[in-house]
Amino acid sequence: MNHRVRVVSVFASGPDGGNPAPIVVDAAGMTDADMQQVARSHGHESGFVFPAPAGSGCDFEFRFWVPNHEMSMCGHATVGALWLLERLGRLPGDSYTILTRSGRVEAKVGERTEQGAQIEISQPLGHVEPLADADRSRADIVDVLGLNADDLLPLPVQNAATSRVKTLVPLKSVATLDRLTPDFSRIEALCERIGSTGLYPYAVSDPGAQVVDARQFPSSSGYPEDAATGIAASALAFGLLSNGMVEASQRRIAIRQGRAMQRPSEISVRFRLDQGRPAGCWLGGAVRMAQHEQGDLS
């Protein structure tokens, strides 16, 4: 079987932006070792599309690997895989259900253009809580990120999740975010102690327009920084809501990432409302073929 790898750039904001995602749209027959090797050879989160198990009630099963291990869910690889499937003519409808190891994910296929369809995927209601041993944890995070204590807003550092736990670190300015100098050798141990899979420092750049800048430093994925992290952006939306920094509405929240890596990205999050209260969110953003893949969808 031809397990061809195609690379898409997800959440791109500009020609060199986005998070690359190697995708295999016909992954049936691939072993765990095969999938991990794809992630290792490309050095990015990778997505693999399988037929849905019989009786699952789903349209596809997706699996995800980073160079070091399998992940239960990857937002940008899910968006990228669905966009690619649509471009290949395999998504004629407008709604689908994906089975992941994190649970079921609903997908919406929106407007179709020459650049491909608009894709949004669901995430469940986020859980947000302050860190245990908050003073020590805050001090350790400040130290690991190369900050001063007064660089942080007077808000709690929080663990938040819609699927994987991310640690939200509120900073006073985008300039502070841009000049972070993390000690990458200490991030994994710190994240393990505080029950997190990555540090996600952020700064609100335009409160009225609900625009936030962020950076993601994963705990043990095999690379030091992520250009765009959909799962972290979803968690951040609920953290912002808990702190009164965004509305409990369906207004778009724009989360910008990747600028420090020269891969500018923008992630769109909208709350899903049930009787006026957030019950989850929709996650989406622009996708395109990676530069070396453009023009080749055979």
Backbone torsions as a table, in degrees:
resi	resn	phi	psi	omega
1	MET	NA	141.9	-177.6
2	ASN	-87.1	101.8	179.4
3	HIS	-93.1	68.5	-175.6
4	ARG	-71.2	137.1	177.3
5	VAL	-101.4	124.2	172.1
6	ARG	-115.1	142.4	-177.2
7	VAL	-110.1	125.3	174.9
8	VAL	-113.7	156.0	172.7
9	SER	-107.3	122.3	-171.4
10	VAL	-111.9	141.3	-179.0
11	PHE	66.0	29.9	-177.3
12	ALA	-67.1	138.0	173.5
13	SER	-129.2	80.9	-174.4
14	GLY	115.6	162.9	-171.8
15	PRO	-63.3	-28.5	-179.0
16	ASP	-105.0	10.6	-172.6
17	GLY	-94.5	-177.9	177.5
18	GLY	94.0	168.4	179.8
19	ASN	-104.5	116.9	179.8
20	PRO	-64.0	138.8	177.6
21	ALA	-135.9	107.7	170.7
22	PRO	-67.8	130.7	-175.9
23	ILE	-127.7	135.6	169.6
24	VAL	-114.2	113.4	-175.2
25	VAL	-85.5	-12.2	176.7
26	ASP	-127.8	74.6	-171.4
27	ALA	-93.5	0.7	179.9
28	ALA	-54.4	131.0	-179.5
29	GLY	95.8	-11.1	178.5
30	MET	-75.6	140.1	176.4
31	THR	-90.5	169.7	175.3
32	ASP	-57.5	-42.2	-179.6
33	ALA	-63.6	-39.0	177.5
34	ASP	-60.5	-46.2	-177.0
35	MET	-68.1	-42.0	178.5
36	GLN	-63.4	-35.6	179.4
37	GLN	-65.3	-36.5	175.5
38	VAL	-60.3	-47.6	180.0
39	ALA	-62.6	-40.5	-179.9
40	ARG	-67.8	-40.4	-176.3
41	SER	-71.2	-30.1	178.9
42	HIS	-94.5	-23.3	179.0
43	GLY	75.6	23.1	-178.0
44	HIS	-138.7	162.2	169.4
45	GLU	-56.8	134.2	-174.9
46	SER	-126.2	145.2	-178.2
47	GLY	-117.6	145.1	-174.8
48	PHE	-133.9	126.7	-175.3
49	VAL	-102.5	122.9	179.3
50	PHE	-119.2	157.0	169.2
51	PRO	-61.7	145.6	178.7
52	ALA	-68.7	141.5	176.5
53	PRO	-59.3	145.3	178.1
54	ALA	-57.0	134.6	177.7
55	GLY	82.1	0.9	-177.9
56	SER	-77.5	-21.5	-176.1
57	GLY	74.5	12.2	-178.9
58	CYS	-108.6	164.4	179.6
59	ASP	-90.9	-32.4	179.8
60	PHE	-146.7	162.8	164.5
61	GLU	-116.3	131.3	176.2
62	PHE	-113.0	139.6	171.1
63	ARG	-125.6	157.5	-171.1
64	PHE	-139.0	136.7	177.1
65	TRP	-132.4	144.1	164.2
66	VAL	-108.8	171.8	-176.2
67	PRO	-55.3	-30.9	-173.7
68	ASN	-96.0	-20.7	-173.9
69	HIS	-171.3	170.7	173.5
70	GLU	-81.1	147.4	174.7
71	MET	-113.1	148.4	179.5
72	SER	-74.6	-27.1	-177.6
73	MET	-156.6	143.6	174.2
74	CYS	-141.2	113.3	-174.8
75	GLY	-64.8	-48.4	-174.1
76	HIS	-71.8	-33.0	177.0
77	ALA	-69.0	-32.1	176.4
78	THR	-67.0	-48.3	177.5
79	VAL	-59.4	-44.8	-178.9
80	GLY	-64.6	-40.8	179.9
81	ALA	-65.8	-41.2	179.2
82	LEU	-66.3	-42.1	177.4
83	TRP	-59.4	-43.0	-179.3
84	LEU	-67.2	-43.2	177.4
85	LEU	-58.9	-40.7	179.1
86	GLU	-65.1	-42.5	179.6
87	ARG	-62.8	-29.6	179.7
88	LEU	-86.6	4.1	176.9
89	GLY	80.4	20.8	-175.8
90	ARG	-103.6	4.0	177.2
91	LEU	-127.4	76.6	-178.1
92	PRO	-73.1	-21.4	-177.3
93	GLY	-90.7	-165.6	-177.7
94	ASP	-122.0	1.1	176.4
95	SER	-149.6	141.8	-175.8
96	TYR	-145.3	159.5	176.4
97	THR	-121.9	128.2	-176.7
98	ILE	-112.3	132.4	173.2
99	LEU	-90.8	124.9	174.4
100	THR	-127.3	170.4	178.3
101	ARG	-75.2	-5.8	173.3
102	SER	-96.2	-4.8	-177.3
103	GLY	122.6	-171.3	-179.3
104	ARG	-80.1	142.0	177.3
105	VAL	-124.4	127.6	174.6
106	GLU	-87.5	144.6	179.9
107	ALA	-129.8	140.1	175.8
108	LYS	-118.8	130.7	174.8
109	VAL	-101.1	113.9	-176.5
110	GLY	-95.4	-145.4	-175.8
111	GLU	-55.5	133.2	177.5
112	ARG	-99.8	127.2	180.0
113	THR	-129.5	-178.5	177.0
114	GLU	-63.7	-23.7	179.0
115	GLN	-87.2	0.9	-178.5
116	GLY	108.1	175.6	-176.1
117	ALA	-84.2	154.2	169.9
118	GLN	-79.3	125.9	-176.7
119	ILE	-117.0	132.7	170.4
120	GLU	-129.0	142.9	177.1
121	ILE	-124.4	154.1	-176.5
122	SER	-88.3	149.0	166.8
123	GLN	-131.7	147.8	-177.4
124	PRO	-73.7	175.7	176.2
125	LEU	-56.1	130.9	-178.3
126	GLY	-78.6	149.9	174.8
127	HIS	-111.0	129.9	-176.6
128	VAL	-130.1	131.8	178.3
129	GLU	-150.1	149.3	176.4
130	PRO	-68.0	157.0	179.3
131	LEU	-70.4	144.5	169.8
132	ALA	-68.1	150.5	-178.1
133	ASP	50.3	55.5	-166.8
134	ALA	-58.8	-41.8	-176.0
135	ASP	-64.9	-46.6	179.4
136	ARG	-63.9	-45.3	-177.7
137	SER	-63.2	-42.6	178.5
138	ARG	-60.6	-44.9	-179.7
139	ALA	-63.3	-41.4	179.5
140	ASP	-65.3	-40.2	179.8
141	ILE	-65.7	-44.0	177.0
142	VAL	-56.0	-44.3	-178.3
143	ASP	-67.2	-46.1	-177.3
144	VAL	-65.3	-33.8	-178.8
145	LEU	-85.7	-4.0	179.7
146	GLY	75.0	34.1	-177.3
147	LEU	-104.6	170.8	163.7
148	ASN	-104.7	152.9	-176.9
149	ALA	-57.3	-34.5	-177.8
150	ASP	-80.5	3.4	172.5
151	ASP	-77.8	-16.6	-177.8
152	LEU	-90.7	146.5	171.2
153	LEU	-68.1	155.6	176.6
154	PRO	-77.7	59.0	178.6
155	LEU	-129.7	159.1	179.2
156	PRO	-69.3	144.3	162.7
157	VAL	-76.4	130.2	-170.1
158	GLN	-126.4	147.8	164.9
159	ASN	-94.1	128.0	-177.9
160	ALA	-137.2	150.8	-177.9
161	ALA	-157.1	140.7	158.4
162	THR	-108.2	-22.8	170.9
163	SER	-141.8	-61.5	175.7
164	ARG	-106.0	145.7	-177.0
165	VAL	-76.1	129.4	172.9
166	LYS	-121.9	146.4	-179.5
167	THR	-97.8	116.6	-175.5
168	LEU	-91.7	122.7	-174.7
169	VAL	-117.9	105.9	-174.0
170	PRO	-81.2	119.5	-178.9
171	LEU	-107.2	156.5	-176.0
172	LYS	-74.9	-26.9	-174.1
173	SER	-150.5	156.4	174.7
174	VAL	-66.2	-33.4	177.9
175	ALA	-60.1	-40.9	176.6
176	THR	-63.2	-42.5	177.8
177	LEU	-58.7	-43.5	-175.8
178	ASP	-67.5	-27.6	-174.7
179	ARG	-98.7	13.5	178.0
180	LEU	-57.8	142.0	175.9
181	THR	-129.3	75.9	-174.8
182	PRO	-64.9	148.9	169.0
183	ASP	-92.1	91.3	-172.3
184	PHE	-62.4	-25.6	-177.8
185	SER	-67.7	-16.7	-176.1
186	ARG	-108.7	-4.9	-173.4
187	ILE	-68.0	-42.3	-176.8
188	GLU	-60.8	-47.6	-179.1
189	ALA	-64.0	-39.8	178.6
190	LEU	-64.1	-47.0	180.0
191	CYS	-61.9	-38.7	178.4
192	GLU	-62.2	-40.2	-178.6
193	ARG	-68.3	-36.7	-176.1
194	ILE	-95.7	5.0	174.9
195	GLY	73.4	44.3	-174.0
196	SER	-131.4	160.0	173.7
197	THR	-108.5	7.1	177.1
198	GLY	170.4	153.0	175.3
199	LEU	-92.4	134.8	-176.6
200	TYR	-131.1	74.7	175.7
201	PRO	-67.3	144.4	-176.2
202	TYR	-146.8	159.5	175.1
203	ALA	-145.0	134.3	178.8
204	VAL	-78.2	120.4	-177.8
205	SER	-97.1	-27.2	178.0
206	ASP	-146.6	93.1	-176.6
207	PRO	-59.7	-41.5	-177.0
208	GLY	-64.2	-38.9	-179.7
209	ALA	-90.0	-0.7	-179.3
210	GLN	58.1	52.3	177.5
211	VAL	-111.7	128.0	-175.9
212	VAL	-130.6	139.7	173.1
213	ASP	-103.5	145.2	-177.2
214	ALA	-151.1	162.5	171.8
215	ARG	-135.7	146.5	-177.4
216	GLN	-120.0	123.4	176.8
217	PHE	-116.4	98.2	-175.4
218	PRO	-70.8	155.8	-174.8
219	SER	-76.1	-41.5	-171.5
220	SER	-156.0	38.0	-175.4
221	SER	-83.6	-18.7	-178.4
222	GLY	106.8	5.5	174.6
223	TYR	-148.1	154.2	-169.4
224	PRO	-81.5	-29.6	-176.0
225	GLU	-145.2	152.6	-175.5
226	ASP	-115.2	134.5	-176.8
227	ALA	-75.1	-28.2	178.5
228	ALA	-161.3	128.3	-172.1
229	THR	-129.9	96.2	-175.7
230	GLY	-60.9	-41.5	-178.6
231	ILE	-65.3	-39.1	176.9
232	ALA	-68.1	-39.1	178.6
233	ALA	-62.9	-40.1	176.9
234	SER	-62.9	-45.1	177.9
235	ALA	-61.5	-40.5	-179.7
236	LEU	-62.9	-38.5	179.1
237	ALA	-56.2	-41.6	179.4
238	PHE	-74.1	-30.9	173.0
239	GLY	-65.0	-43.6	177.2
240	LEU	-60.9	-41.9	178.7
241	LEU	-61.8	-43.3	-178.5
242	SER	-64.8	-25.8	179.6
243	ASN	-95.9	6.2	178.6
244	GLY	71.4	25.0	-175.0
245	MET	-98.0	-12.0	173.5
246	VAL	-137.6	164.8	-179.0
247	GLU	-82.6	151.3	170.8
248	ALA	-85.4	69.9	-175.7
249	SER	-142.2	-177.8	177.3
250	GLN	-92.0	12.1	175.0
251	ARG	-61.9	144.5	-179.4
252	ARG	-69.8	135.9	168.8
253	ILE	-107.8	123.0	-179.9
254	ALA	-101.7	121.3	-179.4
255	ILE	-115.4	113.8	-176.2
256	ARG	-97.3	139.2	-174.8
257	GLN	-149.9	164.9	170.9
258	GLY	87.7	-6.9	-176.9
259	ARG	-61.8	-39.5	-179.6
260	ALA	-65.2	-19.2	178.9
261	MET	-97.8	5.3	-173.6
262	GLN	60.0	31.2	174.3
263	ARG	-131.0	67.3	-174.3
264	PRO	-58.9	133.8	-175.1
265	SER	-135.9	157.2	175.7
266	GLU	-144.1	126.2	-176.9
267	ILE	-111.7	134.1	-179.9
268	SER	-104.5	128.5	177.3
269	VAL	-126.8	132.5	175.0
270	ARG	-129.0	132.8	177.6
271	PHE	-69.4	141.7	169.3
272	ARG	-92.8	124.1	-174.4
273	LEU	-103.5	143.9	172.8
274	ASP	-129.0	109.6	-176.1
275	GLN	54.1	42.0	175.1
276	GLY	83.2	-0.4	-178.8
277	ARG	-117.0	139.9	178.8
278	PRO	-59.1	131.8	178.8
279	ALA	-124.5	9.8	-177.4
280	GLY	155.4	-163.3	178.2
281	CYS	-154.2	163.7	171.8
282	TRP	-107.5	137.4	-175.5
283	LEU	-123.0	130.1	179.9
284	GLY	-159.7	-175.7	-179.7
285	GLY	161.1	173.5	-176.1
286	ALA	-70.0	147.4	176.6
287	VAL	-135.5	147.8	171.8
288	ARG	-152.2	163.9	173.2
289	MET	-66.6	143.7	173.0
290	ALA	-59.3	153.9	-170.3
291	GLN	-54.4	-41.7	-177.0
292	HIS	-76.6	-8.6	-179.3
293	GLU	-101.9	-10.1	-171.7
294	GLN	-61.4	139.9	-179.5
295	GLY	84.1	0.4	-176.9
296	ASP	-125.6	95.9	175.3
297	LEU	-123.5	29.8	-179.6
298	SER	-73.3	NA	NA
